[in-house]
Amino acid sequence: PIADGWRLYYEYDLIDSLYIDDDFCYRLDFFPKNPQDLAFRGTMWITASDFALKRIDAAIPREANVNFIDKIKIQQDLSRTTSGAWIPKKSRVVVDVLPLTPQTAGFLAKLYISTKDYVINEPKSQEFYKNPVTMAEDVRVYDEDYWDTHRHDSLTGTEINVYEMIDTLR
């Protein structure tokens, strides 16, 4: 909905203006001109000061024909960096995949990414990128209290239930 060719696919309605954190924003609802187009429907908040994307909540409507996909939903909150650019602070993606055959089950895939403490405009040497990503040896010995204090966001009730279910299955 914010790509260069948006006029070909989207209609917009200016709905409201409000503060999100310390930024005064305009709320725009967007929807496809043609319901069968592979285009998003949703809401975005644009900052009044520099017209930056502050928040977006977008979903592909069920009328859009995407093979084996029942629903795609994307939510993002962005924040301004010290350099002035806006980058995602929180991203949530949900994809509901339909069963491929009558004998198989569909599934719901959820992805949540939370970032903080960005390092901007401090390039690393080429040698840095040659090192493989590794996990510390003691990462699995931390208890729930450790994760409750070090996690960016607290877990939802559903997420806690999923952890308990996985622990029960083990």
N, C-alpha and C positions, 0 to 999 in steps of 0.2 A: 503493500500500500504506500510505501514511501520511495519506490523506485522511480527512475526517470519517466517511464512509460505509464504511470499510474492513471492518467486520464483515459487510457484505452479501456481499462477494466473496472475502475472504481467510481462510486459516488460517495460524497462526504456530507455530513451534517455537523455543523457547529452546535454543540449541545449545551456546554456550560463553561464556566471558568472557576478555578479553585486553586488553593495552595496545596502542593504536595511537598512535604518537608518545608524547605525555605523558598521554593520556586513557585511563582505564580504561573499557572498553566491553563491552556485551553483544551477542553475535551472535545475530540472529534470522533464521531462514529463513522465507520466506513463499511461499505458492503459492495458486492460485485454488481455491475450493471446487468449481467446475465447470470442468474442463479446456477446455471450448469457450468460456468467457467471455473477453472481451477484457480480460484482467488479467495482471499481471506475475507472474513466478516469479523468486526470487532470494534475496539475502542483504543484510541491512543491519546496521550496527553503531551502537548507540545509547550515548551517553556515560552513565556511571553518575551523574556529578555533577549534570547538569542535563537529562538525558534528551533531548539534542539528537542530530540525525542527523549522524553523523561520516562514514559511508561507505555507499554503496549500490551494489549490482551487480544489475541487474534486466534480465530479458528476457521478451519475449512468447513463450510456447510455440508451436510449429508447429501445435498442435491448434486454436489460436484462429484463426478464419477472418478474415484480413485480406487483402482483394483485392490480388493481385500482390506481396504482401510475404512473403518466406520467413522473414526473421528481423529482429527489432529488439532491440538490446542497448544499455543505458544504464549507464554507470559514472560515479559522482561521488564526489569527496572534498571534504569541507567543512572550513572552518577558522573559528575564533572570531575576530571582529573586536574592536577595542578598545572598541566600544560594547556588546559582549556578544552581538550577533546572529551567526548562523552563515551564511556564504555559500560558494558553490562555489569551490574552489581549482583543481580539475581536473575537466573533464567530457569524457567520451568517448561518442560515439554511433555505432553501426553499424547501417545499414539495408541489407538484402539484398533487392533488387527482382528479381522473376522476369521472364523475357521476356514481353512483352505479347502477342506473336504468334509463331508458329513461325519467322518470317523475321527477328525482331529479337533482340537480345541483352539479357540482364538486366545489372544492374550492382550494384556494392557501393559504397555511399556511407559514408565515414568522416568524422567531425567530431571534432576535438580542440581544446579550449580550456583554456589555462592562464593563470591570473591571479595577480598579486602586487602588492604595494605599493598596497593599497587606500587610498582617501581617503574617510573616513566622516564624515558629518554636516557637510560643508562645501559647502553648496549653491552652484551657479553662478548667475550672473545670467541673465536671459532672453536677453540679447544673445549669450551664449556659444553657445546652441543654434541661433542663426541662421547661424552659420558652417558652410560645407560641410566635409565630411571630405576632406582632401587627402593626397596622398602626397608625401613629400620628393623633390626632383629627384634626389638622389644615392643613393636607397635601392637601386637596382639595381647600383650599382658596388661594394658591399661584397663581400668575398671570404668563403670558408667559415670562415676563422679568426674573423672578426668575428661571424658568426652562431653559431659554437660557443661563444663567450664570452658572448653576449647572449641566447641562447635560454634559456628557463626550464628546459626539459628537453632532454636530448640526444636525437637522432633514433634510432629503432630501426633495425635492419638492414633491415627491409622498407621503411621510409621512405627510407633512403639509396638503396636499389635503385630506388625509384620516381623519385627525383630524377635518378638516372643514366639511367634509361630515357627520361625526358622530355628530358634534355639530348641524348641520342643521337638522338631523333626530330627535334629541332630541326636 
